[in-house]
Amino acid sequence: MMSAAQIQTSLVSKLEALQCHFTWDLDPNKTKLLRLRDKLVDIGTEEGNSWLGHIYNLRGFIQYKLGFTNEAQSFFNKAAEAFRQMRKADDGPWLVVNYGNLAWLHHHLGDQAESEAYLSKVEALMKKYPSPSQDELHAEIYAEKAWTLMQFKTDRELVADYFQKAIRMQPDMVEWNTSHVIWLASAFKHSNTGLEADVLEKMRVAKEQDPENLYLAAYYLEQLAKKGERVEDEARELARRVLRSPVSSYNGWKAILRVYRNYVSVDEAIDLAEEALENHPDERYLKRCVALTLKWKIIFFSHSRPKQTMIDRAISLHEEVISLYPHSSLVKKVDLANIYAKSNHGQAKAEQMYQELLKMDLEPAEKQLLYNHYARYLHYERQDYNKSIKYHMKAAEIPQQSYFRGNSIKALEKIKNKRRNPMWREIEMFLENLQEP
């Protein structure tokens, strides 16, 4: 007869063998978890969202990691119900991850009997819906694992591999293919020329297969515009569809606003976002969208000093958005500082905000973003060119690949090549000794 210790060891080994959020090495810090929670909230819970079960599963795991076990269980239960409604079945392989999560949660809560009950449910499902081979997972598990790792912006090739395996096994699951294509396209986020031809073709096919996906439609339109196609009429037509749809970050708001900004007009982008907010005045995500369009106008598209009324509106809205997103507002705080710098009497406030941000305990990627923005602010708003160079160097020397690091390196190379600034030799030596990530 097994001792209590042996029973416990056996239970833990069974739990560790499960495929679920608790065994997928998802261990980001608290700041990342809070930001991800914000992101998932903005996706919304509209019925018909094919990823709703997965969203609830991930929200449950995040709540557990943050110490909210009751909320965690509630989200795991919602996930199970969402899967039942979406798949129109009481059970199926899509519940393996969910039951695994619940087995782990009850184990951590000390309710071993309930934990074992969910382990038994997992075993029953795996017998009823076996994977194609011993070396492979079920397609539903690959898809959920890929989608979850996608949210954590983890190993790019691994996410693509999981999606491909899931799609190969169940090619009729349109939403899996759509998310896979969006993941492939995200590698070109900061490219001025858009996607490579093969990825663009995959996106075109995905759009045909998933015509109701507004996020994909807006993203595809943006890529066509980057290739030189005229998209104004299609953009306006798509914007009407987005306006009529439920508010969700999955409905392509930022993508369609970027299309308006770059290929229609930034003023029309502002009007579109304001119209949406007027229709849904309490939606924080739309407040964020309006704030974004006002920032574009004030910082990037004003050839003369913007009207103070617009600056005041932008400042007020940014302050509100920062309060609505207390855990994911670094970028908005930087934007607010830059908007103050454009104000008639805001220069001192802008510098004060930057100094406060520079004192914060930030992660390397956040420091890169901040140093790069501060360097540009020093250059363009303060004309303090030498100090600007120092902060571009601080951004560049953090050994982590990012858009902001690349931007600072480009700025330094440009100054070095012109050889007008007395620091050009120092910059040359700095770049020669720069460590690659």
Buried (B, 14 or more C-beta within 10 A) or exposed (E): EEEEEEEEEEBEEBBEEBBBBBBBEBEBEEBBBBBBBBBBBBBBBEEEBBBBBBBBBBBBBBBBBBEBBEBBBBBBBBBBEBBBEBBEEEBBBBBBBBBBBBBBBBBBBEEEEBBBBBBEBBEEBBEEBEBEEEEEBBBBBBBBBBBBBBBBEBEBEEBBEBBBBBBEBBEEBBBBBBBBBBBBBEEBEEEEEBBBEEBBEBBBEBBEBBEEBBBBBBBBBBBBBBEEEEBBEBBBEBBEBBBEBEBBBBBBBBBBBBBBBBBBEBEBBBEBBBEBBEEBEEBBBBBBBBBBBBBBBBBEBBEEEBEEEBBEBBBEBBBBBBEBBEBBBBBBBBBBBBBBBBBEEBBEBBBEBBEEBBEEEBBEBBBBBBBBBBBBBBBEBBEBBEEBBBBBBBBBBBEEEBEBBBBBBEBBBEBBEEEEBEBBEBBBEBBEEBEEE
